[in-house]
Amino acid sequence: MENNCIFCKIIKGEVPSYKIYENEYVYAFLDIAKDSVGHTLVIPKEHYVNSLDCDMEYYMRVQEAVKYISEHYVNNCGYTGVNIINASGVDAQQSVFHYHVHIIPRRAEDGLDIWPLKEKYDIDLAKIAEKLKI
């Protein structure tokens, strides 16, 4: 746990939250931004900066919880889909440096547009694939 991390403080009960789900490894709660109905954050109970430094055990436990919560939202809460988003790193627009996954429950009439409306890049996909291939 990090002393100045807001998510660590939430886990320790030092900062209030609207808990949705909790188990030994993860804690899930509503995002206080109020930018969409049901916007949920799922975090590991151990402090990791982002998905890139997260221990594989905790990473998998977070993913299991994301799937479990998402299925609950669709099967039991009247949502018809979810957006699952993670930002890892400053340049990916990560704003809280404790690994977390956003679940944004969706309905047809919610008016949200998650995908950016930008011009398409003029890129050679074959060159990019060659550069990124493992």
KAJO-V515764 format. One line per field, one symbol per residue. phi: phi as a letter, one per 40 degrees, with the letter a starting at -180 (. if undefined). psi: psi as a letter, one per 20 degrees, with the letter a starting at -180 (. if undefined). burial: I if it has 24 or more other ideal C-beta (glycine too) atoms within 12 Angstrom, else O. A space follows every 50 residues. Layout:
phi: ???
psi: ???
burial: ???
This chain:
phi: .bccccccccdcgcbcabcbaaacbbbbaccccfcacgdbbbbccccbca ccbcdcccdccccccdcccccccccbbgcbaabbbbbbhdccgcbbcbda bcbbcbbdccgcbcccbbccccbcccccccccdc
psi: qphjphhhhggijhpqrnphqqahhrpprppihkiqpjoqppqqiqpqga hhjpphghghhggghggggghggghijjqirqpoppooqgijkphplppq pppoqqqhjijqohpqnrqqqnqohggggghip.
burial: OOOOIIIIOIIOOOOOIOOIIOOOIIIIIIIOOOOIOIIIIIIIIIIIII IOOIOOOIIOIIIOIIOIIIOOIOOOOOIOOIIIIIOIOOOOOOOIIIII IIIIIIOOOOOOOOOOOOOOOOOOOOOOOOOOOO
